[in-house]
Amino acid sequence: MKPVENEAETALESLATEALGYYGLGCDSLTLTPIQSGGPKALWKVASGKNTYVLKKFRHAPAKVAFTTAAQRYAHRMGARVPAVIRSRAGGDYVMAGGQVFALYEFIHGRPVSWSNPAQFRRGVEALAEFHVRSRGYAPPPGCQVSSKLGRWPHQYRSIIDRSREWSVAARGSTEQFCRLFEQNSGWAVALAEFASRLLERFDYTGWVREFEKRPGICHQDYGEGNCIDRGGDIYILDLDGVTFDIPARDIRKVVVKTTAGCGRWDQDHADEVFSWFQRVNPLRPAQEAVAFADILFPHTFHDVAKNRFLKGKPTSSGKLAEAIGLELAKASSLKTVFRERFGVPAAEWPSLP
């Protein structure tokens, strides 16, 4: 099996070398060092004389890459701390080699970031907020495949609610522990999701979207410590393959849940700290902050664990679902106080929870 793997790696590196030929870097002096390979996406560190780059092979279609590379080029031009996109000799943001899509980027020399380090995490959140500010006004090039979640939250919420109800019916009568646990808890989870959906309307999510559409910006969607690097104290954001148009609350929720959730625990003080750091750079109005907290309240984690089992058919332990249930209940209990004290939502309006 090893020779086959080596042949595949050699063929892939040959494609990478072909792609680099479109950039006029002086191929005789190029050195390629694999960073990531063996999957639909591949990365190489490219040394050319005194310059260093990153070559990326995408799993996406050219029209999708056209959207993301142009977004990164715009954000960089506007001062966001992201790697520069290197234009090909033909002036394009990407090239084709062997039917595959490649793009070349500036290599950011720096140190890995650890979000368990409070100072680095704070700077990482502030860098994300700055990225959101700097990316406002991006206009995609003609013919690209635009990615946008802007204005679609109510539809997404409704799809998740309907799907959860269907899964509850499907799980009924099952002897499998995962199914029994899901059915026992789907009722309050759906009620909580319905309530979060009403909070979006109450705090004018649609109005925020309409305002944002006049000068739209992008969200990273997969921001974490592995997607940023510390260069001289400045945090640079990497891997913008999945950027999409949306209000910044989308990225805030993903960062907050990713960094405060663990073994069914919820740390409201930490969540508040993330909001505080973010708003030093990109302030939100109270209603916008309420929309962001409503999205955090929505039981995304409960749904995502269930989706692996019911929609994707992946073996998923009941223990993982139990952790998600503990997280959602702890989060809801804490946010009930937040919404009452900060946003004037009476506790009596909340759905009944276990």
PETADA-V200330 format. One record per pair of residues at least 24 apart in sequence whose ideal C-beta (glycine too) atoms are under 10 Angstrom apart, sorted by the first residue. I is the first residue (numbers start at 1). GAP is how many residues later the second one is. D is the distance in Angstrom with one decimal. If there is no record, write none. Layout:
i gap d
I GAP D
I GAP D
This chain:
i gap d
5 32 9.9
5 33 8.1
8 29 8.9
8 30 8.5
9 25 7.7
9 28 6.4
9 29 8.1
9 33 9.5
11 87 8.4
12 25 6.5
12 26 9.1
12 30 6.2
12 32 9.3
12 45 7.5
12 86 9.1
12 88 8.7
13 24 8.7
13 29 9.2
13 31 7.8
14 83 9.0
14 84 8.3
15 27 9.1
15 42 7.4
15 82 4.9
15 83 4.6
15 84 9.0
15 85 5.9
15 87 7.8
16 26 7.5
16 27 9.7
16 28 5.6
16 30 8.4
16 39 5.8
16 40 9.7
16 41 6.9
16 81 7.6
16 82 9.7
16 84 9.1
16 86 7.1
17 27 9.6
17 29 9.9
17 38 9.5
17 80 8.6
18 77 8.9
18 78 9.5
18 79 4.2
18 80 6.8
18 82 9.4
18 84 8.8
19 25 9.6
19 36 6.6
19 37 9.7
19 38 7.8
19 69 9.0
19 75 9.1
19 76 5.3
19 77 8.0
19 78 4.0
19 79 8.5
19 81 7.8
19 82 9.0
19 83 3.8
19 84 8.8
19 85 7.9
20 24 8.9
20 26 6.6
20 28 8.4
20 33 8.7
20 35 6.4
20 68 9.8
20 75 8.7
20 77 8.7
20 82 8.1
20 84 7.4
21 67 9.7
21 68 9.1
21 74 8.7
21 76 8.2
22 66 4.7
22 67 6.1
22 68 7.0
22 70 8.2
22 72 9.4
22 73 4.2
22 74 8.5
22 75 7.6
22 80 8.3
22 82 8.9
23 25 8.9
23 30 8.4
23 32 8.9
23 63 6.5
23 64 8.2
23 65 5.5
23 66 6.4
23 67 9.7
23 69 10.0
23 72 7.5
23 79 9.5
23 81 5.7
24 64 8.1
24 65 4.6
24 66 9.9
25 24 8.2
25 26 7.6
25 28 7.7
25 61 8.8
25 64 9.7
25 79 8.4
26 25 9.7
30 25 9.8
35 72 10.0
40 60 9.7
41 198 9.5
41 200 7.6
42 58 9.0
42 60 9.1
43 62 9.6
43 196 9.4
44 58 9.6
44 60 9.8
45 62 6.5
46 40 9.8
46 58 7.3
46 59 9.6
46 61 7.7
47 60 8.9
51 35 9.6
51 55 8.9
51 56 8.3
52 54 8.3
52 55 4.0
52 56 9.3
52 57 7.4
53 30 9.0
53 31 9.6
53 33 6.3
53 51 5.3
53 52 6.4
53 53 6.6
53 54 5.4
54 29 7.1
54 32 9.3
54 49 9.0
54 50 7.3
54 51 4.7
54 52 7.6
54 53 5.2
54 54 8.4
54 184 8.8
55 31 9.3
55 40 9.8
55 47 6.1
55 48 7.6
55 49 5.4
55 50 7.9
55 52 9.8
56 38 9.0
56 45 8.9
56 46 6.7
56 47 5.4
56 48 7.7
56 49 6.8
56 183 8.9
56 185 7.9
57 40 8.6
57 41 9.8
57 43 5.6
57 44 7.1
57 45 5.4
57 46 8.7
58 36 7.7
58 42 7.6
58 43 4.4
58 44 7.3
58 45 7.1
58 183 6.8
59 41 9.2
59 42 8.6
59 182 8.4
60 34 9.9
60 41 6.7
60 85 8.3
60 87 10.0
60 181 6.9
60 182 9.1
61 40 7.3
61 84 6.8
62 30 9.9
62 32 6.8
62 33 9.7
62 34 6.9
62 38 9.8
62 39 5.3
62 81 9.6
62 82 8.8
62 83 8.7
63 38 9.8
63 78 9.9
63 80 6.7
63 81 5.4
63 82 3.9
63 83 9.1
64 37 8.6
64 80 7.6
64 81 4.6
64 82 9.3
64 83 7.3
64 177 8.6
64 178 9.5
65 28 7.7
65 29 5.0
65 31 9.9
65 36 5.0
65 37 8.9
65 38 6.5
65 79 8.4
65 80 8.7
65 176 8.1
66 26 8.8
66 27 6.8
66 28 7.0
66 35 9.3
66 37 9.9
66 74 7.9
66 75 6.0
66 76 9.4
66 77 7.0
66 78 3.8
66 79 7.2
66 80 9.7
67 26 9.9
67 71 9.6
67 73 5.4
67 74 7.8
67 76 9.8
67 77 4.2
67 78 5.6
67 79 5.8
67 80 6.1
67 81 9.7
67 151 9.6
67 176 7.8
67 177 8.9
67 178 9.5
68 25 9.0
68 26 9.3
68 35 8.7
68 72 9.7
68 76 8.8
68 77 9.4
68 79 7.8
68 150 9.0
68 172 5.8
68 173 5.7
68 174 7.4
68 175 5.4
68 176 9.1
69 24 3.8
69 25 5.6
69 32 9.6
69 34 5.4
69 35 9.8
69 36 8.9
69 72 9.4
69 75 9.2
69 171 8.4
69 172 9.3
69 174 9.9
70 24 9.7
70 68 7.7
70 69 8.8
70 70 6.2
70 71 5.0
70 74 6.7
71 64 6.9
71 67 5.5
71 68 9.9
71 69 7.4
71 70 9.8
71 73 9.4
71 75 9.9
71 76 9.0
71 146 9.6
71 147 5.4
71 169 6.7
71 172 5.1
71 173 9.1
71 174 9.0
72 31 8.9
72 33 8.0
72 63 9.1
72 66 9.7
72 146 9.2
72 165 9.4
72 166 10.0
72 167 10.0
72 168 4.8
72 169 9.3
72 171 7.5
73 65 9.5
73 68 9.7
74 60 8.8
74 61 6.9
74 62 9.8
74 63 7.8
74 64 4.7
74 65 7.9
74 66 9.2
74 67 9.9
74 144 8.8
75 55 9.9
75 56 6.5
75 57 9.6
75 58 10.0
75 59 5.5
75 60 4.5
75 61 9.6
75 63 7.2
75 142 9.0
75 143 7.4
75 162 8.6
75 165 7.8
75 168 8.6
76 29 9.7
76 30 8.5
76 58 8.7
76 59 9.8
76 164 9.9
77 57 9.0
78 53 9.8
78 55 8.7
78 56 4.4
78 57 6.9
78 58 8.1
78 59 7.5
78 60 8.5
79 51 8.2
79 52 9.9
79 54 9.1
79 55 5.2
80 47 8.7
80 50 6.6
80 51 4.9
80 52 8.9
80 53 8.2
80 54 3.7
80 55 6.2
80 138 9.9
80 156 9.1
80 157 7.3
80 160 9.7
81 27 8.7
81 46 6.0
81 49 7.1
81 50 7.4
81 53 8.5
81 147 8.9
81 148 9.6
81 150 8.2
81 153 5.7
81 154 6.5
81 155 4.6
81 156 6.3
82 24 9.0
82 26 8.8
82 45 9.5
82 49 7.0
82 52 8.7
82 53 9.0
82 138 9.7
82 146 9.9
82 154 6.5
82 155 5.2
82 156 7.5
82 157 9.7
82 158 6.4
82 161 10.0
83 24 7.3
83 25 5.5
83 146 9.4
83 153 6.9
83 154 8.7
83 155 6.7
83 156 9.6
83 157 8.7
84 24 9.5
85 155 9.5
93 48 8.5
93 51 9.9
103 138 9.5
105 133 8.7
105 135 9.5
106 130 9.5
108 120 9.5
108 121 5.4
108 122 9.5
108 123 5.7
108 126 9.6
108 128 4.8
108 129 9.6
108 130 7.1
109 120 8.4
109 122 6.4
109 123 9.2
109 127 9.8
110 118 9.1
110 119 4.2
110 120 5.1
110 121 3.6
110 122 7.4
110 123 9.6
110 124 8.3
110 125 8.8
110 126 6.7
111 118 6.9
111 119 4.7
111 120 7.9
111 121 9.4
112 113 7.7
112 114 8.3
112 116 8.9
112 117 6.7
112 118 7.5
113 111 9.3
113 112 5.0
113 113 8.4
113 114 9.0
113 115 5.1
113 116 6.3
113 117 5.2
113 122 6.5
113 123 9.4
114 111 6.1
114 116 9.4
115 109 7.4
115 110 4.3
115 111 9.5
115 113 9.0
115 140 9.0
115 143 8.7
115 144 6.2
116 109 8.4
116 143 9.4
117 108 9.2
117 113 9.7
118 152 9.9
118 155 8.8
119 114 9.7
120 105 8.0
120 108 8.9
120 110 6.6
120 113 9.8
120 115 7.6
121 104 7.9
121 114 9.7
121 134 9.3
121 138 7.3
121 149 9.6
121 152 9.1
121 153 8.5
121 156 8.3
122 113 9.6
122 151 8.1
122 152 8.9
122 154 9.3
122 155 5.1
122 156 9.9
122 158 9.2
123 105 9.0
123 107 7.7
123 110 7.5
123 111 8.0
123 112 4.9
123 154 8.6
124 99 8.0
124 100 8.8
124 101 7.0
124 103 9.4
124 104 5.5
124 106 8.8
124 111 5.2
124 113 8.7
124 131 8.4
124 135 9.7
124 150 10.0
124 153 8.9
125 98 9.2
125 110 9.1
125 126 9.8
125 127 8.8
125 130 6.7
125 131 9.5
125 134 9.1
125 148 8.7
125 149 5.7
125 150 9.1
125 151 9.1
125 152 4.3
125 153 5.5
125 154 9.9
125 155 9.1
125 156 8.5
126 109 7.6
126 151 5.7
126 152 7.4
126 153 10.0
126 154 6.5
126 155 5.2
126 156 9.0
127 96 9.1
127 101 6.6
127 103 9.8
127 107 7.7
127 108 3.8
127 109 7.5
127 110 6.0
127 154 8.5
128 91 9.2
128 92 7.0
128 95 5.7
128 99 9.9
128 100 8.4
128 107 8.5
128 109 7.0
128 120 8.2
128 123 6.0
128 124 8.3
128 126 9.9
128 127 6.9
128 146 9.7
128 149 9.2
128 150 7.1
128 153 8.6
128 154 8.7
129 119 7.4
129 122 9.0
129 123 8.8
129 148 7.5
129 149 4.6
129 150 7.5
129 151 7.4
129 152 3.7
129 153 4.0
129 154 9.2
129 155 9.9
130 104 10.0
130 105 9.0
130 107 9.1
130 148 9.9
130 151 5.2
130 152 7.4
131 86 8.7
131 87 8.2
131 88 9.0
131 89 7.0
131 92 8.6
131 97 9.9
131 104 9.6
131 105 9.8
131 106 5.5
131 109 9.1
131 112 9.6
131 117 9.1
131 120 8.6
131 150 9.4
131 151 9.2
132 85 5.6
132 86 7.8
132 87 7.3
132 88 8.8
132 114 9.8
132 115 8.9
132 116 4.3
132 117 10.0
132 118 9.8
132 119 7.1
132 120 9.2
132 146 8.6
132 149 8.4
132 150 5.5
133 84 7.6
133 115 8.7
133 148 6.6
133 149 5.2
133 150 10.0
134 83 8.3
134 84 9.9
134 148 9.9
135 81 8.7
135 82 4.5
135 83 4.7
135 84 8.7
135 85 9.4
135 105 9.6
135 108 8.1
135 110 9.5
135 113 9.7
136 76 8.5
136 78 9.8
136 79 5.1
136 80 7.1
136 81 4.1
136 82 8.7
136 112 9.8
136 146 9.7
137 77 9.7
137 78 5.1
137 79 7.6
137 80 7.4
138 77 9.1
138 78 6.7
138 79 6.7
138 80 6.0
138 105 9.0
138 107 7.9
139 76 9.9
139 77 8.6
140 76 9.7
140 78 9.9
140 105 8.7
146 98 8.8
146 99 7.3
147 71 8.7
147 72 9.7
147 74 8.9
147 95 7.8
147 96 7.0
147 97 4.1
147 98 6.8
147 99 9.1
148 65 9.6
148 68 8.1
148 70 9.3
148 96 6.0
148 97 3.9
148 98 7.1
149 70 7.5
149 72 8.4
149 95 5.2
149 96 6.9
149 97 4.3
149 98 8.8
149 101 6.5
150 58 9.9
150 59 5.8
150 60 9.9
150 62 6.8
150 63 6.5
150 66 6.6
150 67 9.6
150 68 9.9
150 69 9.4
150 94 8.2
150 95 4.7
150 96 5.3
150 97 7.0
150 100 9.4
151 54 8.5
151 55 7.3
151 57 9.6
151 58 4.5
151 59 8.3
151 61 8.9
151 62 7.7
151 94 9.4
151 95 8.9
151 96 9.2
152 57 9.1
152 92 10.0
152 94 8.4
153 43 9.6
153 44 8.4
153 47 6.2
153 52 6.4
153 53 9.5
153 56 8.4
153 93 8.7
153 94 8.8
153 96 8.9
153 97 8.5
153 138 8.7
153 141 9.1
153 142 7.0
153 145 8.8
154 43 6.4
154 46 6.4
154 47 7.8
154 51 7.4
154 52 8.2
156 41 9.8
156 142 9.2
156 144 9.8
157 36 6.3
157 37 8.4
157 39 7.0
157 40 4.6
157 41 9.9
157 43 7.5
157 137 9.7
157 138 9.1
157 141 6.5
157 143 9.8
158 35 9.2
158 36 9.4
158 39 7.3
159 144 10.0
160 29 9.8
160 30 9.1
160 33 6.4
160 37 9.6
160 138 7.9
160 139 8.4
160 140 8.0
160 142 9.6
160 143 5.1
160 144 9.5
160 146 9.7
160 147 8.7
161 28 9.3
161 29 5.7
161 30 9.6
161 32 5.1
161 33 6.4
161 35 9.8
161 36 7.5
161 137 9.7
161 138 9.9
161 142 9.1
162 28 9.4
163 140 7.7
163 143 8.6
163 144 7.9
163 147 8.0
163 148 7.5
164 25 6.5
164 26 5.4
164 29 7.2
164 135 8.5
164 138 8.3
164 139 6.3
164 142 7.0
164 143 9.4
164 146 9.1
165 25 6.3
166 144 8.4
167 136 9.3
167 139 6.0
167 140 8.7
167 142 8.5
167 143 4.6
167 144 8.2
168 138 9.4
168 142 9.8
170 140 6.9
171 135 9.1
171 138 9.3
171 139 7.9
176 133 9.1
176 142 8.2
177 140 8.8
177 141 4.2
177 142 9.2
177 144 8.9
177 145 9.5
178 127 9.2
178 128 8.6
178 131 5.8
178 132 9.3
178 137 9.1
178 138 6.3
178 139 7.3
178 140 4.5
178 141 9.3
178 142 8.7
178 143 5.9
178 144 9.6
179 127 9.7
179 130 8.1
179 131 8.7
179 139 8.8
179 142 9.7
180 138 8.2
181 125 9.8
181 137 5.2
181 138 9.5
181 140 5.4
181 141 6.6
181 143 9.9
181 144 7.4
182 120 8.7
182 123 8.9
182 124 5.6
182 127 7.8
182 128 8.0
182 134 9.9
182 136 8.7
182 139 6.4
182 142 9.9
182 143 9.1
184 141 9.1
184 170 9.2
185 114 9.5
185 117 7.5
185 121 9.6
185 136 8.1
185 137 9.2
185 139 9.1
185 140 5.3
185 143 8.5
185 144 8.9
185 169 7.7
186 113 9.8
186 116 8.5
186 117 9.9
186 120 8.1
187 164 9.5
187 165 9.5
187 167 9.6
188 111 9.0
188 114 9.8
188 137 9.4
188 140 8.8
188 141 8.2
188 144 8.8
188 163 6.6
188 164 7.0
188 165 5.3
188 166 6.2
189 109 9.8
189 110 4.8
189 113 5.1
189 114 7.7
189 117 8.8
189 135 9.3
189 136 8.0
189 139 6.6
189 140 9.4
189 143 9.6
189 162 9.7
189 164 9.4
190 109 8.5
190 112 9.8
190 113 9.9
190 161 9.1
191 108 9.9
191 159 9.2
191 160 3.8
191 161 7.4
191 162 8.2
192 105 7.0
192 106 7.5
192 107 5.5
192 110 8.7
192 136 7.2
192 137 9.1
192 139 9.5
192 140 5.9
192 143 9.9
192 158 8.6
192 159 5.8
192 160 10.0
192 161 7.1
193 104 8.9
193 105 5.7
193 106 5.7
193 107 9.1
193 109 8.8
193 110 7.9
193 135 9.9
193 158 9.4
194 104 9.8
194 157 7.5
195 99 8.8
195 102 7.6
195 103 9.0
195 137 9.1
195 144 9.8
195 150 9.5
195 154 7.8
195 155 6.6
195 156 5.3
196 97 9.3
196 98 5.0
196 99 7.2
196 100 8.8
196 101 4.7
196 102 4.0
196 103 7.9
196 104 9.6
196 136 9.4
196 139 9.4
196 155 9.9
197 97 8.2
197 101 7.6
198 96 8.7
198 147 9.9
198 151 8.7
199 91 6.9
199 92 7.7
199 94 8.1
199 95 3.8
199 96 9.0
199 98 7.1
199 99 8.9
199 136 9.8
199 140 7.5
199 144 8.6
199 146 7.4
199 150 9.6
200 90 9.2
200 91 6.2
200 94 5.5
200 95 7.8
200 98 8.9
201 90 9.9
201 93 9.5
202 85 8.9
202 88 7.9
202 89 9.3
202 92 8.3
202 137 9.9
202 141 8.8
202 143 7.7
202 147 9.7
203 82 9.7
203 83 8.4
203 84 4.5
203 85 7.8
203 86 8.7
203 87 4.1
203 88 5.1
203 89 9.5
203 90 9.0
203 91 6.7
203 136 9.8
203 140 7.2
203 142 9.3
204 81 9.7
204 83 5.6
204 84 8.7
204 86 9.1
204 87 7.7
205 42 8.3
205 44 8.8
205 82 8.9
205 83 9.0
205 85 9.4
205 86 5.0
205 89 7.8
205 90 8.9
206 85 10.0
207 80 8.0
207 81 9.5
207 84 9.6
208 39 5.9
208 41 8.3
208 76 9.3
208 77 8.5
208 79 7.4
208 80 5.7
208 83 6.2
208 84 9.8
209 37 9.0
209 38 6.6
209 82 9.6
211 36 9.3
211 77 9.5
212 33 8.6
212 34 8.4
212 35 5.4
212 36 8.9
212 76 9.7
213 32 8.6
213 34 9.8
216 29 5.0
216 30 8.6
216 31 9.1
217 26 9.8
217 28 7.4
217 29 8.2
217 30 8.1
217 31 7.2
217 65 9.6
218 25 4.6
218 26 6.4
218 27 5.9
218 28 7.4
218 30 9.5
218 32 9.9
218 33 9.4
219 24 6.7
219 25 5.7
219 26 7.7
219 27 4.5
219 28 7.8
219 29 6.6
219 30 8.8
219 31 4.6
219 32 4.6
219 33 9.2
219 35 8.5
220 24 8.8
220 28 9.9
220 30 9.0
220 31 5.6
220 34 8.4
220 35 9.3
221 25 8.1
221 29 7.0
221 30 7.0
221 33 7.1
222 29 9.2
222 32 7.7
222 36 9.9
223 28 5.8
223 29 9.9
223 31 6.7
223 32 6.0
223 35 8.6
224 30 8.5
224 31 7.8
224 34 6.4
224 35 8.7
225 33 9.5
225 34 9.1
247 37 9.5
247 41 7.8
247 44 7.7
247 45 8.4
247 48 9.4
248 30 7.8
248 34 6.3
248 36 7.9
248 40 8.8
248 44 8.0
249 29 10.0
249 35 8.0
249 39 7.1
249 40 8.6
249 41 9.9
249 42 5.7
249 43 3.8
249 44 8.8
249 45 8.7
249 46 5.6
249 47 8.7
250 42 8.9
250 45 7.4
251 27 9.0
251 41 9.8
252 26 6.1
252 27 9.7
252 30 9.5
252 32 8.7
252 37 9.3
252 40 5.2
252 41 9.3
252 43 8.1
252 44 7.9
253 39 6.6
253 40 8.8
253 41 9.5
253 42 4.7
253 43 5.0
253 44 9.5
253 45 8.4
253 47 7.6
254 41 9.6
254 42 9.7
254 46 9.0
256 36 8.5
256 37 9.2
256 39 9.6
256 40 5.9
256 75 9.7
257 38 9.6
257 39 6.5
257 43 7.0
257 44 6.6
257 70 8.3
257 74 8.3
260 36 9.2
260 67 9.0
260 70 9.9
260 71 8.4
260 74 9.9
261 40 6.7
261 62 8.6
261 63 8.8
261 65 9.7
261 66 5.1
261 67 9.5
261 69 9.2
261 70 7.9
262 61 8.6
262 65 8.3
263 60 5.9
263 63 7.6
263 64 8.3
264 58 7.4
264 59 4.8
264 60 7.8
264 61 7.4
264 62 2.6
264 63 5.0
264 64 8.8
264 65 8.2
264 66 6.6
264 67 9.8
265 58 9.2
265 61 7.6
265 62 7.1
265 65 6.4
265 66 9.5
266 30 9.8
266 60 8.7
266 61 6.1
266 62 8.8
266 63 8.7
266 64 3.9
266 65 4.5
266 66 8.8
266 67 8.0
266 68 5.7
266 69 8.7
267 63 9.2
267 64 9.8
267 67 8.7
268 62 9.1
268 63 8.3
268 65 9.4
268 66 4.3
268 67 7.7
268 69 8.1
268 70 7.0
269 65 9.5
271 25 7.2
271 60 8.7
271 63 8.1
271 64 8.9
271 67 8.8
272 62 9.9
272 66 8.3
272 70 9.9
286 56 7.5
286 57 7.0
286 58 9.8
287 56 8.3
289 49 9.7
289 53 7.9
289 54 8.1
290 48 9.1
290 49 7.3
290 52 7.7
290 53 4.7
290 54 9.4
290 55 8.4
293 42 6.1
293 45 6.2
293 46 7.0
293 49 8.3
293 50 7.8
294 41 8.7
294 45 8.3
294 49 9.3
294 51 9.8
296 35 7.1
296 36 10.0
296 38 10.0
296 39 6.9
296 42 9.4
297 31 9.0
297 34 6.9
297 35 6.4
297 37 9.6
297 38 5.0
297 39 8.9
297 41 9.0
297 42 8.0
297 53 9.9
298 30 9.4
298 33 9.9
299 25 8.0
299 26 9.0
299 28 9.0
299 29 4.7
299 30 9.5
299 32 8.5
299 33 8.1
300 24 9.5
300 28 8.9
301 24 9.1
301 26 5.7
301 27 6.3
301 30 8.6
302 25 8.0
302 26 5.0
302 27 9.6
303 25 9.5
325 29 8.7
328 25 9.0
329 24 6.2
329 25 6.5
